[in-house]
């Protein structure tokens, strides 16, 4: 028999829903009934107030003003505004709303007491993703990482907590995979996982991404970079990274031609190449993405060992191994090579650009420090985008935003941000994986476009990956006047900035921990020194060349 609710003679209805899970032995029916019992004892006004008190302390940490939309635009509903943006309209307030929506979904779906982190659809399972081969799982070859890209920079550090629990579970379960499949110590995980700690390869052609578990584990290091929480590093992040390092130190082999240490056989997610004999293949030795994250791992371990004054032998081994990793290479087309050999793409229009992780989220390529490699990443993007039938995806468009932000090209970053909202988001602003991609017959909601989109906007306005804080690194001309408050920089800093006519007006930087850091605006740098709880106010003149003893010094409070 069908079930339903009939309401008559009312002008408002309050419906209370509760869900539960048997995961970890809970009784979902009992838990849900108890939640409903407590909720029904409260009025709608009380429930609403409780909700506001719950999320506002997190949500209101950060504000964003990208300029004012026209009055006629502001009066339109969201669906009409999104369609107008798709047709070339200017609506900076809608873009700011999209930024905050990604933060809101993170707050709503990932909290310190959440049983699990955000899956492909966050916590909102409509049955479409779970009905695909994806199973609405935790994809570790980019999607789960993108779910958590905004947490630190967008001032939602606590929302990272459930992901760390999943990572620690992988590190535990992955020891058996490392031992039984590779004969190596430490731990390893591959392309996909689930709540029960699945760490084996998922399948031929896409499943053998040997650094996928390592990639997600770098989120723990990112948390440390932003917070400088030494206790978290000692008790949670370092044990995971140490065991990952033990795996790769034992697993990697020397490539005979150059003596490089390489991984393999492994996939470069989820792409294929053409072999010299004309065959199509996916597995290779020493693909670029593996090199990027192994280099990152060894660098993290070296720094952690020095910071914690432990494991001198492991530090030495990691330093020696890092020195033997392949260099990042430029191929025959001027592109960044995806594989150790300069293979041609079997699918030139492929949605994945795994080798560009060297640009973001890692920072092994930058326009200032490695300009030739930075140009090669642009060639890669342009070749991929110009190929017929480029596989557009919500997370792929979000990638283009963060890539161009890191390349310091605000106009390009803005163009792809608008395309993300206009061409890969529904009228409710939830992003989707397009029909025809990865076997889908229809558009399917996927949260990673929302979250990674928020991270991309933040990256256009504030960066801190080069050992310095950079203000407005990729500010596009459509955001002529604006301000933000509460974005975070590595080292424990919280930043507020105002700009007018495309130029910095002022910046305030507060320190959660004592320290010194260079602050960059365009080609000028000033040094700040702050104690915990202190803040400094910077003006444009602080970034001009100054004679010794000049009076234009930052104002500290």
Order of alpha helices (4+ residues) and beta strands (2+ residues): alpha-alpha-beta-alpha-alpha-alpha-beta-alpha-alpha-alpha-beta-alpha-alpha-beta-beta-beta-beta-alpha-alpha-beta-alpha-alpha-alpha-beta-beta-alpha-beta-beta-beta-beta-beta-beta-beta-beta-beta
